[in-house]
Amino acid sequence: MWNITITEKKITFPVNTTSLIRQVKEQRGILLFNNHLGGTHIAGFNPVIVIKEDELRYGRKRTKIDDPLRFIDSFMAVGRERSSGSPLMGYIAYDYKDRLEESGLYKGIRQHIFPRLYFAFFEYYFIFTPACRDVRIRRSNFSFAYDPVDIDEVVRKASLVPASDGKERRSFYAGTSLPKESFEDAVLKTIGYIRSGDIYQANITRSIYGETEMDEIEVGSRLYRSNIIDFGVFACIEGNVAISTSPERFFRVENGLIRTSPVKGTIEKKGDPFGDRLRKKALVTSGKNRAELAMIVDLLRNDMSRFCKKNTVRVKGFPVLKELDNVYHLVSDIEGNLEPGVCFATIIKAMFPGGSISGCPKIRACQLIEEIENGGRGVYTGCFGYLDIDGRMDFNIMIRSLFLAGNSFIFNTGGGITLLSDPEKEYEETIYKIKNIYDAINLEEVWKERYCLTEK
């Protein structure tokens, strides 16, 4: 393994979010953000080491690898031995599930916008809280040849206040993988599988796609401000851009403790105090939504028991109400104490894909998702986050996310289907869940996509 030394300094300068996003794009970087007051942002610039599903790139060299998860664990272990390192940032796409189970269980359907697995170790990192002007700048020095960046220029450009040209740019709808009638038929088909005993629940989604007049920087900046975002992402991956406004944590590991926080159960937030109080009460007392959450909590408890100490997996709060700008969710936290030696690969092989966006039982639900959705999901409903040398890991579920290839965009939306699901209400839920994306990209008015958000 290579020799990597880490240095760090703290400087004070005003980070402009839009300019920072532009620098992340220009330096092929990743920004992980939490825009709550006091939330931490981590930005990586210039990916010198890149791990993909079948390839390793370091500096100007490339080589093949057979098991990227094992390589990631080895890479982080070397950093811990030297007591020096920085976060390894990246994602595992939903479609990577095929490589985690025995051959033949899945059809191998995939989306090809992004690699199925991608992790990067950067030359420079910014670690900061937007409310504070202090930025920790961490630099990695490598023992092999690579192309460095001018960090002083990155700092200068990230502090600029961009000028606005005052133009209103729009986005144009090109279609959806499952129109209203087809999505409702998909819900009925899923209910049929539940009645026949194949599954208890499955998460059914649809994609929406089109073209936009906005560039990636404007889309990223507007989505950054579009909601209360716990696990946000802006990432430039091989020329294309992934942006997430996810409110859901897949798992966090810290000090030998793992926590997962599934989101299940949704109701629209309309902004009228009296009506929203009634809607919150209806959500918390809803038998359908509580049952939906309970099934996934039980599935995740089972997943975690495969690598946690005996009798340590416990539920912390059931249910907890989570408030966003456009919806309310039910959430539950599940914690467990890790067995000694548990690593990233062990956790992923036991838990991926997340139960809240697949179903129960998981493998059969994923098989039916392939049949019903009839297409790959790509990075959507995968997980994006980081691993640090002190053993910390933190990954989201990639929901409420938009993907850009040039001026073309695609985003997905869906929900958990149970025996009590109403097809029309499930379709409406797919709309108001992603109201922040519709509004942020100024998507043209398409009645069948937005009818439950506007006057009927």
FENPE-V65303 format. One line per field, one symbol per residue. phi: phi as a letter, one per 30 degrees, with the letter a starting at -180 (. if undefined). psi: psi as a letter, one per 20 degrees, with the letter a starting at -180 (. if undefined). A space follows every 10 residues. Layout:
# FENPE-V65303
phi=???
psi=???
This chain:
# FENPE-V65303
phi=.dcbccbbbc bcaddceddd edddddchcb ccbbcdeidd cbbcbiddcb ccdbbccbic cbadbcbddd dedddddddd ddhblbdccl bbdeddeedc bddjdbdidb ccdbddbabb ccdbbcbace dcddbdcccc ccdcdacdcd ddddddddcd cddcdidccb bbdckbdbde dddddddddd ddddddjdbc abccbbcbbl bbdddddddd dddecdadcd bdbbbcchjc bcbbcdccdd abcahiccbb bdcbjbbdcc jceddddddd ddddcddddd deddddeddd ededddbcde icdbccjacc dcccdcbcbc bbcbbacdde idbeeddddd ccdeddcblb ddddddddde dddhldcide idbblbbcdd jdbabccdch bbbcbicdbb bbaaadcbdc dceddddddd dddceddedd chdedbedcb ddcbdd
psi=qropqpqqqp roqoppgghg hghgghjlap ppqojqpjqq pppppnohpp pahjqppocj qqrqqhnhgh gghgghhggh hikprrqopa rpqhiihhii rqpihrikpq qjhqqippqq pqgqqporph iqipppoppp pqjrprorrn hhhggghiiq oqqpijqoqr qppiaqhnrg hhghhhghgg hghghijgrh qqoprqqprb qqiqrhgggg ghhhjirooh lqpopoolir pppplpjppg qpppljpppq mqpppqqqpi iogghhgggg ghghjphghh hgggghgggh ggghiijqqp kipqpnoorp pppahirqqp qqppqqpqqp jprggggghh iqrqhhjfap qgghghghgg gghlqqichp jbqpbqpqij iqqoqrpmrl qqppncjpqp rqqarpprhj qogghhghhh gihkhhgghh jlpqoogihj hiirp.
